[in-house]
């Protein structure tokens, strides 16, 4: 700590620690874990700090069942095949989040660029279990209006457009956009390539 200063108090580090603590519990079944308060006090000699955390662990919950609901642009069975959360396993928030992102990415590949998927737990207090419902809100199907290149001073616009796998006027696809980004990186013209997908107000 003399060299790294990792024992020095900062509000940002404490905030990160609190987030890590909450994630630790919620990935081990403590679905209703809460941090009731965090108090920081200083010693009389002004040399040290005391950090007091008051936590409420709650009960440990298992997963009883998973199901899919909402406006589905594809067959429900297609999404159900991907879910592999054993019944009786402890609830894990990071696992639920990974499924949310995975399903949203699938919808993004089908043109639903701004799709939202939320895993909602329904708690059964009798057996301390939770049923997870993945709620789908794909929104409208999106089409690519325009592809714009910023920061290119090395080559012509046409050279970059040859690398595009996502085309203007076609349904937007997360996979094709990512493939286009990778191909631009492989040209060797640029140090970094970043992609920003911007919705056109009032349009699909």
SEKOLNU-35757 format. One record per residue: residue in one letter; x, y negated, z of N, C-alpha, C, O in turn; chain. Coordinates in nm, 3 decimals, padded with zeros to 5 digits. Each point is the difference from the previous one (the first is absolute). Layout:
<zatis>
ZATI  residuo      n_x      n_y      n_z     ca_x     ca_y     ca_z      c_x      c_y      c_z      o_x      o_y      o_z  cadena
ZATI        A        X        Y        Z        X        Y        Z        X        Y        Z        X        Y        Z       A
...
</zatis>
This chain:
<zatis>
ZATI  residuo      n_x      n_y      n_z     ca_x     ca_y     ca_z      c_x      c_y      c_z      o_x      o_y      o_z  cadena
ZATI        X   00.082   00.120   00.000  -00.082  -00.120   00.000   00.086  -00.126   00.000  -00.045  -00.105  -00.046       A
ZATI        X   00.167   00.114   00.097   00.089  -00.115  -00.001   00.027  -00.044  -00.143   00.013  -00.120  -00.027       A
ZATI        X  -00.005   00.217  -00.064   00.032  -00.032  -00.139  -00.124  -00.018  -00.086   00.001  -00.080  -00.094       A
ZATI        X  -00.108   00.152   00.125  -00.119  -00.004  -00.087  -00.109  -00.093   00.051  -00.088  -00.039  -00.076       A
ZATI        X   00.094   00.004   00.205  -00.105  -00.084   00.061  -00.138   00.065  -00.006  -00.101  -00.070   00.004       A
ZATI        X   00.097   00.203  -00.014  -00.131   00.066  -00.012  -00.075   00.005   00.134  -00.113   00.047   00.005       A
ZATI        X   00.178  -00.094   00.102  -00.071  -00.006   00.128  -00.052  -00.141   00.028  -00.055  -00.025   00.107       A
ZATI        X   00.072  -00.066  -00.203  -00.049  -00.136   00.018  -00.148  -00.005  -00.033  -00.044   00.058  -00.099       A
ZATI        X  -00.031  -00.127   00.182  -00.144  -00.007  -00.020  -00.036  -00.094  -00.114   00.049  -00.113  -00.008       A
ZATI        X  -00.136   00.162  -00.081  -00.065  -00.088  -00.099  -00.145   00.042  -00.009  -00.033   00.118   00.014       A
ZATI        X  -00.052  -00.213  -00.039  -00.143   00.028  -00.010  -00.028   00.093  -00.118  -00.088   00.086   00.006       A
ZATI        X   00.164  -00.104  -00.114  -00.022   00.082  -00.120   00.032   00.146   00.027  -00.074   00.089  -00.041       A
ZATI        X   00.186  -00.063   00.112   00.037   00.138   00.031  -00.103   00.066   00.092  -00.033   00.117  -00.017       A
ZATI        X  -00.016  -00.193   00.113  -00.102   00.054   00.090  -00.127   00.033  -00.078  -00.061   00.104   00.024       A
ZATI        X   00.021  -00.193  -00.116  -00.120   00.025  -00.079   00.017   00.128  -00.083  -00.094   00.079  -00.013       A
ZATI        X   00.212  -00.059  -00.043   00.027   00.122  -00.076  -00.007   00.122   00.090  -00.054   00.103  -00.040       A
ZATI        X   00.110  -00.114   00.161  -00.004   00.112   00.094  -00.144   00.036   00.038  -00.033   00.118   00.012       A
ZATI        X  -00.051  -00.219   00.006  -00.139   00.026   00.037  -00.073   00.070  -00.114  -00.081   00.090   00.023       A
ZATI        X   00.109  -00.131  -00.147  -00.060   00.068  -00.115   00.048   00.144  -00.009  -00.078   00.090  -00.030       A
ZATI        X   00.208  -00.067   00.057   00.053   00.136  -00.002  -00.061   00.086   00.109  -00.027   00.118  -00.020       A
ZATI        X   00.005  -00.179   00.136  -00.061   00.073   00.112  -00.143   00.043  -00.035  -00.039   00.114   00.025       A
ZATI        X  -00.038  -00.206  -00.083  -00.137   00.033  -00.040  -00.001   00.109  -00.106  -00.082   00.093   00.006       A
ZATI        X   00.172  -00.103  -00.104   00.008   00.102  -00.105   00.038   00.136   00.059  -00.053   00.103  -00.042       A
ZATI        X   00.144  -00.103   00.140   00.042   00.124   00.065  -00.119   00.074   00.059  -00.015   00.120  -00.019       A
ZATI        X  -00.069  -00.193   00.091  -00.117   00.061   00.063  -00.104   00.044  -00.103  -00.052   00.112   00.007       A
ZATI        X   00.022  -00.201  -00.104  -00.108   00.029  -00.094   00.038   00.107  -00.103  -00.087   00.051  -00.071       A
ZATI        X   00.214  -00.018   00.064   00.042   00.113  -00.085   00.003   00.130   00.077   00.036   00.104  -00.055       A
ZATI        X  -00.073  -00.108   00.183   00.001   00.120   00.085  -00.136   00.025   00.064  -00.009   00.063   00.105       A
ZATI        X  -00.095  -00.111  -00.171  -00.135   00.032   00.043  -00.067  -00.102   00.089  -00.120   00.009   00.024       A
ZATI        X   00.196  -00.109   00.026  -00.059  -00.097   00.092  -00.069  -00.110  -00.081   00.050  -00.112  -00.011       A
ZATI        X  -00.163   00.147  -00.044  -00.071  -00.085  -00.096  -00.046  -00.130   00.062  -00.005  -00.102  -00.069       A
ZATI        X  -00.028   00.102   00.196  -00.051  -00.119   00.067   00.104  -00.069   00.088  -00.034  -00.077   00.090       A
ZATI        X   00.161   00.105  -00.117   00.106  -00.066   00.076  -00.012  -00.151  -00.014  -00.031  -00.052  -00.107       A
ZATI        X   00.057  -00.019   00.217   00.000  -00.146  -00.005   00.108  -00.054   00.093   00.030   00.057   00.104       A
ZATI        X   00.026  -00.169  -00.145   00.096  -00.072   00.083  -00.075  -00.116   00.064  -00.027  -00.101  -00.066       A
ZATI        X  -00.005   00.115   00.192  -00.085  -00.099   00.066   00.071  -00.133   00.022  -00.062  -00.106  -00.010       A
ZATI        X   00.192   00.111   00.039   00.073  -00.125   00.018   00.150   00.026  -00.003   00.046   00.112   00.026       A
ZATI        X   00.029  -00.215  -00.059   00.146   00.004   00.008   00.046  -00.129   00.068  -00.037  -00.110  -00.042       A
ZATI        X   00.116   00.126   00.145   00.043  -00.115   00.080   00.152  -00.007   00.001   00.068   00.101   00.019       A
ZATI        X  -00.015  -00.220  -00.038   00.144  -00.021   00.003   00.030  -00.100   00.112  -00.050  -00.113  -00.001       A
ZATI        X   00.133   00.155   00.096   00.038  -00.090   00.110   00.152  -00.004   00.012   00.069   00.091  -00.048       A
ZATI        X  -00.019  -00.194   00.109   00.144  -00.020   00.009   00.045   00.015   00.145  -00.073  -00.034   00.093       A
ZATI        X   00.194   00.084  -00.076   00.053   00.021   00.136   00.037  -00.133   00.064   00.012  -00.103  -00.067       A
ZATI        X   00.007   00.107   00.200   00.029  -00.123   00.074   00.131  -00.065  -00.044   00.014  -00.122   00.003       A
ZATI        X   00.082   00.207  -00.046   00.129  -00.057  -00.042   00.001  -00.040  -00.147   00.103  -00.041  -00.054       A
ZATI        X  -00.220   00.055  -00.012  -00.017  -00.040  -00.140   00.090   00.078  -00.096   00.028  -00.045  -00.110       A
ZATI        X   00.016   00.163   00.154   00.090   00.080  -00.082  -00.071   00.115  -00.071   00.045   00.046  -00.105       A
ZATI        X  -00.158   00.000   00.162  -00.066   00.118  -00.056  -00.150  -00.024  -00.017  -00.060  -00.087   00.064       A
ZATI        X   00.003   00.168  -00.151  -00.145  -00.003  -00.022  -00.061   00.132   00.042   00.064   00.105  -00.009       A
ZATI        X  -00.187  -00.110   00.056  -00.076   00.120   00.032  -00.120   00.004  -00.095  -00.079  -00.094  -00.006       A
ZATI        X   00.067   00.203  -00.067  -00.111   00.017  -00.093  -00.093   00.107   00.057   00.040   00.115   00.021       A
ZATI        X  -00.163  -00.154   00.004  -00.100   00.093   00.057  -00.111   00.022  -00.102  -00.063  -00.095  -00.046       A
ZATI        X   00.041   00.220   00.012  -00.106   00.036  -00.095  -00.108   00.078   00.074   00.030   00.099   00.068       A
ZATI        X  -00.153  -00.141  -00.082  -00.113   00.072   00.059  -00.076   00.066  -00.114  -00.062  -00.067  -00.083       A
ZATI        X   00.069   00.200   00.079  -00.059   00.074  -00.111  -00.115   00.088   00.048  -00.006   00.039   00.117       A
ZATI        X  -00.083  -00.011  -00.208  -00.109   00.093   00.027   00.010   00.109  -00.106  -00.034  -00.022  -00.116       A
ZATI        X   00.080   00.139   00.157   00.023   00.108  -00.095  -00.130   00.054  -00.059  -00.009   00.023  -00.120       A
ZATI        X  -00.092  -00.003   00.204  -00.122   00.064  -00.046   00.021   00.150  -00.018   00.101   00.055   00.042       A
ZATI        X  -00.199   00.010  -00.104   00.005   00.144  -00.019   00.073   00.034  -00.131   00.014  -00.083  -00.089       A
ZATI        X   00.030   00.207   00.081   00.065   00.050  -00.121  -00.105   00.072  -00.084  -00.067   00.091   00.048       A
ZATI        X   00.054  -00.132  -00.174  -00.106   00.051  -00.087   00.057   00.086  -00.113   00.109  -00.026  -00.052       A
ZATI        X  -00.187   00.128   00.016   00.034   00.084  -00.115  -00.094  -00.034  -00.116  -00.101  -00.067   00.018       A
ZATI        X   00.137   00.114  -00.136  -00.083  -00.022  -00.119  -00.095   00.118  -00.016   00.044   00.114  -00.009       A
ZATI        X  -00.174  -00.143   00.006  -00.099   00.107  -00.013  -00.037   00.027  -00.145  -00.031   00.113  -00.038       A
ZATI        X   00.034  -00.218  -00.044  -00.043   00.015  -00.140   00.041  -00.124  -00.078   00.022  -00.106   00.058       A
ZATI        X  -00.013   00.120  -00.188   00.024  -00.115  -00.088  -00.103   00.003  -00.113  -00.037   00.107  -00.048       A
ZATI        X  -00.008  -00.224   00.007  -00.093  -00.008  -00.111   00.021  -00.129  -00.078   00.068  -00.092   00.047       A
ZATI        X  -00.127   00.086  -00.164   00.017  -00.113  -00.091  -00.135  -00.061  -00.029  -00.098   00.071  -00.023       A
ZATI        X   00.093  -00.206   00.023  -00.126  -00.069  -00.023   00.028  -00.129  -00.076   00.115  -00.045  -00.008       A
ZATI        X  -00.220  -00.014  -00.046   00.014  -00.128  -00.069  -00.027   00.012  -00.149  -00.054   00.100  -00.047       A
ZATI        X   00.091  -00.202  -00.025  -00.023  -00.008  -00.144   00.117   00.068  -00.071   00.108  -00.059  -00.012       A
ZATI        X  -00.128   00.181  -00.033   00.109   00.079  -00.058  -00.007  -00.001  -00.152  -00.098   00.047  -00.057       A
ZATI        X   00.202  -00.101  -00.011   00.002   00.003  -00.145   00.039   00.136  -00.056  -00.017   00.025  -00.120       A
ZATI        X   00.071   00.064   00.205   00.037   00.135  -00.039  -00.075   00.098   00.089  -00.058  -00.039   00.102       A
ZATI        X   00.059   00.167  -00.139  -00.069   00.102   00.078   00.054   00.006   00.143   00.121  -00.008   00.022       A
ZATI        X  -00.211   00.023   00.075   00.042   00.009   00.140   00.096   00.116   00.022   00.096  -00.012   00.076       A
ZATI        X  -00.121   00.123  -00.142   00.085   00.119   00.017   00.144  -00.029  -00.041   00.093   00.059   00.055       A
ZATI        X  -00.075  -00.149  -00.151   00.136  -00.035  -00.044   00.080  -00.058   00.115   00.116   00.036   00.020       A
ZATI        X  -00.177  -00.125   00.057   00.070  -00.061   00.113   00.012   00.097   00.117   00.102   00.002   00.070       A
ZATI        X  -00.204   00.079  -00.049   00.002   00.093   00.113   00.115   00.099  -00.009   00.053   00.045   00.102       A
ZATI        X  -00.014  -00.010  -00.225   00.108   00.097  -00.018   00.133  -00.050   00.056   00.088   00.080   00.034       A
ZATI        X  -00.072  -00.211  -00.023   00.128  -00.056   00.046   00.010  -00.004   00.152   00.110  -00.011   00.054       A
ZATI        X  -00.223   00.020   00.016   00.004  -00.015   00.146   00.047   00.129   00.065  -00.057   00.107  -00.021       A
ZATI        X   00.161  -00.120   00.099   00.055   00.116   00.070   00.030  -00.038   00.145   00.115  -00.006   00.043       A
ZATI        X  -00.223  -00.021   00.031   00.012  -00.031   00.143  -00.066   00.115   00.075  -00.122   00.008   00.004       A
ZATI        X   00.200   00.081   00.057  -00.058   00.118   00.067  -00.095  -00.040   00.112   00.030  -00.089   00.080       A
ZATI        X  -00.143   00.155  -00.074  -00.092  -00.023   00.111   00.067   00.043   00.130   00.063   00.106   00.007       A
ZATI        X  -00.077  -00.188   00.095   00.063   00.029   00.128   00.134  -00.068   00.018   00.056   00.000   00.110       A
ZATI        X  -00.003  -00.058  -00.219   00.127  -00.072   00.014  -00.025  -00.136   00.064  -00.110  -00.054  -00.009       A
ZATI        X   00.211   00.000   00.075  -00.015  -00.128   00.066  -00.016  -00.112  -00.104   00.064   00.001  -00.105       A
ZATI        X  -00.149  -00.096   00.138  -00.022  -00.116  -00.087   00.131  -00.076  -00.017   00.074  -00.021   00.096       A
ZATI        X  -00.045  -00.020  -00.221   00.120  -00.077  -00.030  -00.037  -00.117  -00.090  -00.042   00.019  -00.114       A
ZATI        X   00.059  -00.139   00.166  -00.038  -00.119  -00.078   00.088  -00.018  -00.123  -00.049  -00.042  -00.105       A
ZATI        X   00.178   00.073   00.116   00.089  -00.015  -00.115  -00.037   00.098  -00.110   00.013  -00.032  -00.118       A
ZATI        X  -00.059   00.152   00.156  -00.043   00.098  -00.101  -00.126  -00.050  -00.070  -00.011   00.011  -00.122       A
ZATI        X  -00.083  -00.065   00.197  -00.122  -00.055  -00.060   00.035  -00.114  -00.095  -00.056  -00.010  -00.109       A
ZATI        X   00.148  -00.076   00.150   00.042  -00.112  -00.084   00.063   00.049  -00.129  -00.022  -00.059  -00.106       A
ZATI        X   00.100   00.165   00.113   00.064   00.053  -00.120  -00.104   00.052  -00.099   00.018  -00.014  -00.121       A
ZATI        X  -00.126   00.075   00.171  -00.109   00.044  -00.088  -00.073  -00.119  -00.060  -00.037   00.003  -00.117       A
ZATI        X   00.016  -00.107   00.196  -00.064  -00.121  -00.052   00.079  -00.056  -00.119  -00.057  -00.033  -00.104       A
ZATI        X   00.188   00.021   00.122   00.084  -00.055  -00.106   00.004   00.093  -00.121   00.000  -00.045  -00.114       A
ZATI        X   00.003   00.175   00.139   00.005   00.098  -00.109  -00.126  -00.006  -00.085   00.007  -00.003  -00.123       A
ZATI        X  -00.123   00.000   00.188  -00.127  -00.005  -00.074  -00.014  -00.133  -00.074  -00.049  -00.003  -00.113       A
ZATI        X   00.091  -00.107   00.176  -00.008  -00.130  -00.066   00.089  -00.003  -00.123  -00.034  -00.063  -00.100       A
ZATI        X   00.148   00.131   00.107   00.090   00.005  -00.115  -00.060   00.083  -00.114   00.016  -00.035  -00.117       A
ZATI        X  -00.085   00.143   00.151  -00.069   00.080  -00.103  -00.103  -00.086  -00.071  -00.009   00.001  -00.123       A
ZATI        X  -00.069  -00.076   00.200  -00.100  -00.088  -00.060   00.067  -00.109  -00.084  -00.052  -00.040  -00.104       A
ZATI        X   00.168  -00.007   00.151   00.074  -00.100  -00.075   00.047   00.051  -00.134   00.005  -00.075  -00.097       A
ZATI        X   00.028   00.203   00.090   00.040   00.060  -00.128  -00.118   00.013  -00.096   00.019   00.012  -00.121       A
ZATI        X  -00.141  -00.014   00.176  -00.120   00.009  -00.083  -00.055  -00.137  -00.038  -00.107  -00.009  -00.061       A
ZATI        X   00.179  -00.097   00.098  -00.043  -00.134  -00.037  -00.062  -00.080   00.113  -00.033  -00.117  -00.019       A
ZATI        X   00.015   00.179   00.135  -00.059  -00.071   00.115   00.114  -00.059   00.084   00.034   00.052   00.106       A
ZATI        X   00.022  -00.160  -00.158   00.125  -00.055   00.054  -00.013  -00.046   00.145   00.096   00.012   00.076       A
ZATI        X  -00.210  -00.063  -00.038  -00.016  -00.057   00.134  -00.091   00.088   00.087  -00.071  -00.049   00.087       A
ZATI        X   00.075   00.179  -00.113  -00.082   00.095   00.076   00.043   00.002   00.147   00.116  -00.022   00.033       A
ZATI        X  -00.213   00.049   00.054   00.026   00.012   00.143  -00.052   00.134   00.051  -00.111   00.041  -00.035       A
ZATI        X   00.191   00.025   00.116  -00.040   00.126   00.063   00.033  -00.011   00.148   00.112  -00.035   00.037       A
ZATI        X  -00.210   00.066   00.047   00.019  -00.011   00.145  -00.040   00.130   00.068  -00.109   00.052  -00.022       A
ZATI        X   00.199   00.000   00.105  -00.028   00.120   00.078  -00.061  -00.039   00.134   00.068  -00.056   00.085       A
ZATI        X  -00.196   00.087  -00.066  -00.073  -00.044   00.120  -00.024   00.120   00.092  -00.064   00.097  -00.042       A
ZATI        X   00.112  -00.100   00.167  -00.023   00.109   00.093  -00.133  -00.015   00.074  -00.034  -00.109   00.046       A
ZATI        X  -00.041   00.219  -00.035  -00.120   00.005   00.082   00.028   00.092   00.118   00.024   00.119  -00.019       A
ZATI        X  -00.026  -00.175   00.139   00.046   00.072   00.118  -00.113   00.082   00.064  -00.113  -00.047   00.013       A
ZATI        X   00.147   00.168   00.024  -00.088   00.085   00.080   00.064   00.015   00.138   00.101   00.068   00.016       A
ZATI        X  -00.161  -00.134   00.083   00.060  -00.001   00.133  -00.012   00.134   00.071   00.077   00.028   00.092       A
ZATI        X  -00.172   00.054  -00.133  -00.021   00.128   00.070   00.121   00.091  -00.015   00.047   00.057   00.099       A
ZATI        X   00.002  -00.042  -00.222   00.114   00.089  -00.021   00.128  -00.077  -00.035   00.099   00.061  -00.041       A
ZATI        X  -00.101  -00.193   00.058   00.116  -00.084  -00.026   00.055   00.023  -00.142   00.118   00.026  -00.020       A
ZATI        X  -00.208  -00.037  -00.075   00.038   00.017  -00.140  -00.048  -00.121  -00.081  -00.078  -00.082   00.049       A
ZATI        X   00.124   00.074  -00.172  -00.039  -00.110  -00.088  -00.018   00.054  -00.142   00.083   00.075  -00.050       A
ZATI        X  -00.194  -00.114  -00.013  -00.023   00.031  -00.141   00.047  -00.119  -00.081  -00.037  -00.114   00.028       A
ZATI        X   00.119   00.140  -00.130   00.057  -00.107  -00.081  -00.078  -00.010  -00.131  -00.009   00.096  -00.076       A
ZATI        X  -00.047  -00.214   00.050  -00.070  -00.027  -00.125   00.080  -00.100  -00.081   00.026  -00.111   00.045       A
ZATI        X   00.012   00.151  -00.165   00.071  -00.091  -00.089  -00.104  -00.074  -00.084  -00.066   00.060  -00.086       A
ZATI        X   00.053  -00.190   00.111  -00.097  -00.082  -00.071   00.065  -00.065  -00.121   00.100  -00.072   00.013       A
ZATI        X  -00.156   00.097  -00.131   00.055  -00.051  -00.126  -00.076  -00.124  -00.045  -00.123  -00.001  -00.005       A
ZATI        X   00.198  -00.102  -00.029  -00.057  -00.120  -00.061   00.088  -00.038  -00.119   00.090  -00.083   00.013       A
ZATI        X  -00.115   00.144  -00.130   00.090  -00.022  -00.113  -00.010  -00.139  -00.061   00.095  -00.047  -00.062       A
ZATI        X  -00.210  -00.020   00.079  -00.017  -00.128  -00.067  -00.019   00.020  -00.149  -00.031   00.110  -00.046       A
ZATI        X   00.050  -00.217  -00.028  -00.018   00.008  -00.145   00.125   00.052  -00.068   00.112  -00.017   00.050       A
ZATI        X  -00.131   00.080  -00.165   00.114   00.045  -00.078   00.067  -00.121  -00.063  -00.066  -00.089  -00.053       A
ZATI        X   00.199   00.088   00.060   00.075  -00.117  -00.045   00.074   00.027  -00.131   00.049   00.110  -00.025       A
ZATI        X  -00.041  -00.213  -00.056   00.072   00.007  -00.128   00.109  -00.108   00.001  -00.016  -00.106   00.060       A
ZATI        X   00.126   00.136  -00.127   00.113  -00.092  -00.002  -00.025  -00.111  -00.101  -00.010   00.025  -00.120       A
ZATI        X  -00.001  -00.147   00.169  -00.022  -00.113  -00.090   00.131  -00.042  -00.067   00.007  -00.014  -00.122       A
ZATI        X   00.096  -00.006   00.204   00.124  -00.053  -00.056   00.119   00.049   00.080  -00.008   00.012   00.122       A
ZATI        X   00.117   00.016  -00.190   00.127   00.035   00.063   00.094  -00.117  -00.018   00.029  -00.041  -00.112       A
ZATI        X   00.019  -00.014   00.222   00.085  -00.119  -00.002   00.136   00.034   00.058   00.009   00.066   00.104       A
ZATI        X   00.098  -00.111  -00.171   00.136   00.021   00.049   00.055  -00.134   00.050   00.000  -00.099  -00.073       A
ZATI        X   00.045   00.097   00.197   00.063  -00.118   00.058   00.145   00.031   00.036   00.030   00.110   00.047       A
ZATI        X   00.058  -00.207  -00.068   00.140   00.016   00.040   00.086   00.070  -00.103   00.114   00.034   00.029       A
ZATI        X  -00.166  -00.013  -00.148   00.078   00.066  -00.105   00.069  -00.104  -00.088  -00.065  -00.067  -00.080       A
ZATI        X   00.195   00.054   00.097   00.079  -00.092  -00.083   00.101   00.076  -00.086   00.082  -00.060  -00.068       A
ZATI        X  -00.091   00.194   00.072   00.105   00.080  -00.063  -00.038   00.047  -00.140   00.082   00.000  -00.091       A
ZATI        X  -00.209   00.038   00.075  -00.041   00.057  -00.128  -00.137  -00.054  -00.039  -00.057  -00.082   00.073       A
ZATI        X   00.005   00.126  -00.184  -00.128  -00.051  -00.049  -00.116   00.074   00.065   00.016   00.110   00.052       A
ZATI        X  -00.131  -00.173  -00.056  -00.122   00.057   00.058  -00.035   00.133  -00.068  -00.047   00.093   00.066       A
ZATI        X   00.071  -00.085  -00.197  -00.037   00.121  -00.074   00.080   00.122   00.047  -00.052   00.111   00.003       A
ZATI        X   00.178  -00.133   00.032   00.084   00.111   00.048  -00.059   00.059   00.127   00.000   00.122   00.018       A
ZATI        X  -00.049  -00.207   00.071  -00.057   00.047   00.126  -00.134   00.069  -00.024  -00.031   00.100   00.065       A
ZATI        X  -00.046  -00.153  -00.156  -00.132   00.060  -00.026   00.013   00.140  -00.058  -00.092   00.081   00.014       A
ZATI        X   00.201  -00.051  -00.079   00.020   00.136  -00.053   00.012   00.103   00.112  -00.026   00.119  -00.020       A
ZATI        X   00.065  -00.167   00.139   00.017   00.091   00.113  -00.132   00.023   00.076  -00.006   00.088   00.086       A
ZATI        X  -00.097  -00.164  -00.118  -00.125   00.009   00.074  -00.077   00.128  -00.030  -00.017   00.040  -00.115       A
ZATI        X  -00.028   00.025   00.223  -00.090   00.115  -00.013  -00.143  -00.039   00.037  -00.096   00.070  -00.033       A
ZATI        X   00.084  -00.184   00.101  -00.130  -00.061   00.025  -00.025  -00.103  -00.110   00.084  -00.087  -00.023       A
ZATI        X  -00.198   00.097  -00.045  -00.027  -00.087  -00.113  -00.109  -00.101   00.034  -00.089   00.027   00.080       A
ZATI        X   00.098  -00.142  -00.142  -00.102  -00.102   00.016  -00.131   00.047  -00.062  -00.001   00.058  -00.109       A
ZATI        X  -00.110  -00.082   00.180  -00.130   00.043  -00.047  -00.038   00.141   00.042  -00.116   00.040  -00.012       A
ZATI        X   00.212   00.036   00.062  -00.026   00.137   00.044  -00.033   00.002   00.149   00.036  -00.092   00.072       A
ZATI        X  -00.103   00.199  -00.025  -00.024   00.011   00.145   00.132  -00.006   00.077   00.099   00.062  -00.040       A
ZATI        X  -00.098  -00.135   00.149   00.122  -00.012   00.081   00.027   00.132   00.070  -00.091   00.063   00.054       A
ZATI        X   00.217  -00.020  -00.055   00.039   00.126   00.062   00.123  -00.023   00.087   00.103  -00.048  -00.049       A
ZATI        X  -00.113   00.081   00.176   00.116  -00.014   00.090   00.120   00.076  -00.053   00.113  -00.049   00.006       A
ZATI        X  -00.138   00.170  -00.057   00.110   00.084  -00.047   00.068  -00.060  -00.122   00.123   00.000  -00.010       A
ZATI        X  -00.203  -00.052  -00.084   00.058  -00.059  -00.120   00.073  -00.131   00.032   00.102  -00.031  -00.062       A
ZATI        X  -00.153  -00.044   00.158   00.068  -00.123   00.042   00.134   00.035   00.064   00.101  -00.066  -00.026       A
ZATI        X  -00.100   00.169   00.111   00.124   00.041   00.065   00.100   00.054  -00.103   00.119  -00.029   00.009       A
ZATI        X  -00.167   00.107  -00.106   00.088   00.051  -00.105   00.061  -00.114  -00.080   00.118   00.005  -00.036       A
ZATI        X  -00.199  -00.109   00.008   00.051  -00.116  -00.072   00.109  -00.071   00.079   00.101  -00.043  -00.056       A
ZATI        X  -00.122   00.032   00.186   00.099  -00.064   00.087   00.132   00.077  -00.002   00.107  -00.060  -00.010       A
ZATI        X  -00.117   00.193   00.018   00.121   00.084   00.000   00.076  -00.016  -00.132   00.123  -00.009   00.000       A
ZATI        X  -00.196   00.007  -00.111   00.065  -00.014  -00.131   00.068  -00.136  -00.014   00.106  -00.010  -00.061       A
ZATI        X  -00.167  -00.095   00.116   00.064  -00.132  -00.003   00.129   00.000   00.082   00.099  -00.061  -00.039       A
ZATI        X  -00.101   00.130   00.153   00.119   00.009   00.084   00.112   00.073  -00.072   00.118  -00.032   00.016       A
ZATI        X  -00.155   00.132  -00.096   00.100   00.081  -00.070   00.065  -00.072  -00.118   00.101   00.047  -00.052       A
ZATI        X  -00.158  -00.159   00.009   00.060  -00.073  -00.111   00.136  -00.057   00.039   00.085  -00.023  -00.087       A
ZATI        X  -00.064   00.001   00.216   00.126  -00.057   00.046   00.009  -00.150  -00.013   00.104  -00.059   00.029       A
ZATI        X  -00.212  -00.004  -00.073  -00.001  -00.145  -00.018  -00.019  -00.076   00.131   00.038  -00.117   00.011       A
ZATI        X  -00.098   00.184   00.088  -00.045  -00.074   00.119   00.054   00.064   00.128   00.018   00.121   00.008       A
ZATI        X   00.008  -00.207   00.092   00.042   00.049   00.131  -00.117   00.063   00.073   00.014   00.105   00.062       A
ZATI        X  -00.130  -00.171  -00.068  -00.121   00.054   00.062  -00.119  -00.024  -00.092  -00.001  -00.094  -00.080       A
ZATI        X  -00.098   00.180   00.092  -00.127  -00.015  -00.072  -00.112   00.015   00.102  -00.012   00.105   00.063       A
ZATI        X  -00.069  -00.207  -00.049  -00.114   00.004   00.091  -00.129  -00.017  -00.079  -00.004  -00.073  -00.099       A
ZATI        X  -00.101   00.141   00.144  -00.129  -00.004  -00.068  -00.104  -00.060   00.092  -00.009   00.037   00.117       A
ZATI        X  -00.070  -00.127  -00.169  -00.111  -00.058   00.075  -00.128   00.016  -00.084  -00.006  -00.042  -00.115       A
ZATI        X  -00.095   00.105   00.175  -00.128   00.019  -00.067  -00.099  -00.101   00.055  -00.036   00.004   00.117       A
ZATI        X  -00.009  -00.094  -00.203  -00.083  -00.112   00.044  -00.140   00.012  -00.060  -00.012   00.005  -00.122       A
ZATI        X  -00.094  -00.002   00.204  -00.135   00.007  -00.054  -00.038  -00.131  -00.069   00.039  -00.108   00.043       A
ZATI        X  -00.117   00.120  -00.151  -00.052  -00.117  -00.069  -00.137  -00.030   00.061  -00.089   00.085  -00.008       A
ZATI        X   00.070  -00.202   00.067  -00.127  -00.031   00.069  -00.122   00.016  -00.093  -00.003  -00.055  -00.110       A
ZATI        X  -00.094   00.131   00.157  -00.125   00.016  -00.073   00.007   00.093  -00.119  -00.098   00.013  -00.074       A
ZATI        X   00.211   00.053   00.054   00.016   00.089  -00.116   00.042   00.139   00.048   00.048   00.019   00.112       A
ZATI        X  -00.069   00.079  -00.202   00.043   00.138   00.032   00.140   00.027  -00.051   00.052   00.111   00.018       A
</zatis>
